[in-house]
Amino acid sequence: MTIKHITILLLLMAVMPIRAQRDYTADSTAFVNAPWSTDTLDGFLYRSQHFMQRQVFNSNQYFSVLEIPSGSSVHLDFVADSVLTLVKDFATRHKALAAINGSYFDMRTGVPVCYLRIGGKELGENTPSTRDSVNRKYYQYATIRLLRNGRPRFLVPDSNRKAEQKLPDSNIMTAGPMLIHRGMDVPQRMDRRFVYGRHNRTAIGLKPDGTVVMVTADGRSPREAEGLSLPELTRVMRWLGCCDAVNLDGGGSTTMYVRNKGDEGVVNHPSDNGRFDTQGCRRVANAIVLVK
């Protein structure tokens, strides 16, 4: 290529319009102003909305949201079992008002693959990768600590996968990645399908006033609910007012239970049966429950 050709190419590049980042104003407006179904329950709020006109992220979506105000007598507990258990069974066993699935686990053995401590007892560790036994995996970079009053606090842990062992809290659950931390979006690895692919998602967050937000987004049912990428989930948590937010286990594990609602308490549409109904629940290793 001659100097003349290079010069012409540079001039053309200079006047070519730069592709702007997508404007999500219409999405956020549709999300916030939608006619959400809302129930004020005993110490918390349950909301749901089905978007069927491709109004959010140019896709159909189904969201279920729990909000626990800062002054509520409802608090969070982490629960687990040595055998895989349905979220609704965890909830019934612990007399919970509501529940969501928790952190990641080995589907063959039921053993947690992220750090888990309940009542001071360590039940799971951040499992190492085959090529790095020291540093934690991508989905282990968010830690939820429950204070004595059962309210969560979030931190981005040290890269050492055993860092949680030094924390004094009795109840700790590691998951990830962190979506929002101290009001700032956390950059995500967009070279990973786990991040950019659309899946069922479960998340937990905190508003500046102390309100706890728990969310499920259904997926794997394109005509009814396509699911979210992690950047899209981050936007949803922002639209819900969160200054901190953590991605939990998702996919077929995504389940929300609310006592006396839905089908035996299941209010979202778990996808393990391949149908958009409440019957496709997956057994999981742990959960987060709301109790009084």
N, C-alpha and C positions, 0 to 999 in steps of 0.2 A: 504494500500500500504506500502510495506517494505522500509527501508532505501535504500536497493540495487536498488529497482525499481525506487525510486525517483531520485537516482544518475544517472541511465541510461537515464531517461526521460530528466533530465537537460542537459546531454551530447548531446542527440539528438537535443534538442532545440538550443544548442550552435552552432551546425554545420549546422542547417537548414538554407537555404538562406532566407534573409529578403526580402519581397516583396518591390521592389523599387517603389517610386512614379512615375507615368506615365511621360514619357519624351514627352513634347509638341513641340519639335523642328520641327518635320515634319509638325505639324498643323500650327505653326506660319509661317514657310516657305511657305506653300501652301497659307495661307491667304495673306501674304505681297506680294508675287510674282504673284498672280493671275492676269489675264488680266481684271482688273476692267474697267467697262464702266465709263468714266469720262466726265463731262460737266463743263466747266468753265463759270459760269453765272455772273450776275451783282453783284459782290462783295462777291461771295461765290462759293464753289465747291460742286457739287453733284456727288456722285459715287455710283455704285451698282455692286453687283457680286452674281451670283448664283452658289453655289458649289454643283455639282450633282454626284460626284464620292466618296462620304463619306470621303472627304479630311480633314474636320475640325471636330474634336471631334468625329471621326468615324460616321459622320452623314451628311445628306444633309442640306444645310443652304442657306438662302437668306438674304443678308445684304443691307441696304440702309444707306448712310452716307452723312451728310452735314458738311462742314468745312468752318468756317468764319474766315479768317485771322485777326490778331490783328489790322492791319491798315485799315480794311474795313469800309466803311460808313454804312454797314448793322448793325443793332443792334437788340436785343431781346426785346420782350414785353410779359408779361403775359396777357392772355385774359380769360374771363369767362362769363357765362350767368346764369340766374336763371332757365333756362330750358336746358335740355341736347341737345347738338348741335354737328353735324358732324365737324370733324377737317377741312375739305375742306370749310365748310360754315364759320367757324371762320376765316379762311384765307381770303376768299373772302370779308367778311364783313370788315376786317381790312386792306384790300389791301396789304396782305402779299406776299412776294416773296416765302416763304416756311413756313412750320409749322410741329410740332409734337404734339401728345397728351401730357397732363401734368400730374397732380398728381391724387391721389385716390379720389373716391367719392362714395356716396351711390347710387347704381343703381336704387333703388326704388324712391328716393326723389330727386336725383341730387345734394344733399348737399355735399360739400367737407368734407372729414374726416381727412384732414391734414390742417395745418395752411396755409392760403392764404391771402395775402394783395396786392391789386392792386390800384395804385394811391393814396396810403395812407388810403384806406378803407379796413377794415377787412371783408373778405367774407367767411372765413372758419376757424375752430379751430381744434386742435388735439383732436379728440374725445377720451374720456376715455374708458377703458375696464370695464367690469362688476365688476371686483374684485380689480381694482386699478385706482382710480380717479386722482392720482397725477402724476405718471410716464407715459411717452409716450410709444406708441406701437412700435413694432419692425420696421415697415415700416415708422416711423416718425422721424428716426434718421439721416436725411440729410436735410440741409436747403440751398436753393439757394437765394442769394441776388443779385438783379440787381443794379449795380452802376448807377450813373446819366447818364453815356454814354451808358447805355444799355448792358454792358458787365457783365457776371455773376461772382460771387465769391461764394465759397462753404464752409460750416462749419458744424461740428458735434455739434449739439445743446446740451444744458444741458438736463439732464434726465427729468426735470420738464416739463410737456407738455405745459406749458404756457410761456416758456422762450422767444419765439419769440416776444412776446408782448413788450419786452423791447428794441428790435432792432430799430434803427432810420430810416431804409430804407423805401422808399415808396412802393417798390415792393419786396415781399418775397413769396417764394413757398417752402413748406416743403414736402418732399417725402422720399424715402429711400428703402433699406438702402444705406448708403455710401459704394461705392465699393473701391475707391482709395482716400486717403487723404494725401496731401503733399508728394506725391511720394511713399507712403506705402499702400500695400493692407490692407483693413480692414477685420478682421476675421468675418466670417459669421456663423450663427446658423445652422449647418448641420442637426439638428434634426427637421427642419421644411420643409415640402414639398414645400412650397412657395420658399425656397432657393434651394433645391437640385433637384426639378422637372424641366423638360424642358418645357418652355412656350415661347410665343411671348414676346419680351422684348423691352423696349424703355429706352434709357439712354442719358445723357448729360455729357460732360466732358470738360476739359480744358488742353491744352498743355502748357509746360513751356514757350513757346514764346507768349502765350496769344491767340492762335487759339482756337476757340470754336468748339467742335465736338458734333454732334447730330446723334444718331444711332437708327435704328430699325432693329430687327432681327425677321423675320417671324417664325411662329410655328404652331403646331397642324395640320400639313399636312406632315406626316412622309416621304412620297415618295418625296416631294418637299422641305420641310423645317421643321425640327423637333423642332426647338426652342432651347433655352439655359437655363442652370442652372445659378444661380447668380455667382458662381465661374468661369464658362465658359464666362459669360458676362464680368467679371473682366478682364480675359485674352484678350478678344477682345479689350476692351478699352485700355489696355496696348499696344497691337500690333498697335493701332492707335496713340500711342504716348502720352496718357493722363497721367498727374500727379495728377489730381483730376477727379472723376467720380461719378455720382449719378444714381441709378436705379429709374426710374419713373414708373407710372402705366403701366401695360403690359397686357398680355392676349388678349382678344378681343378688348381692347382699343388701342392697338399698331397701329398707323397710321402715315405715313409721306406724306406730301403734298409738291409738287414743282410746281409752276406756269408754265403752258404750257407744262407740262410733264405728262406722264402716262395717266390715264383715269380720266378726269376732275381734274387733278392735283394729284391724288392718285398714288403713285409710288411703294408702297409695296403691301402686300397681306393680308389685315385684314381678320380675320378668323371667324367672327360671322355667316357667311352663310355656313360654313363647306366646302367651296371650295377654291382652290388656284387661286383666281382672285382678282380684285380690288373692288368687289361689297359688301364685307362683313363688311363694316364700322360700327362701333359702335358710337352712340352718347355719348359724354363725357361732363363733367362739365367745363373743362378748357383746355387751350392749351398754347404752347409756339410758338410765331410767329416771323418770320424774316421780318423786315421792314426797309425802308430807310427814 
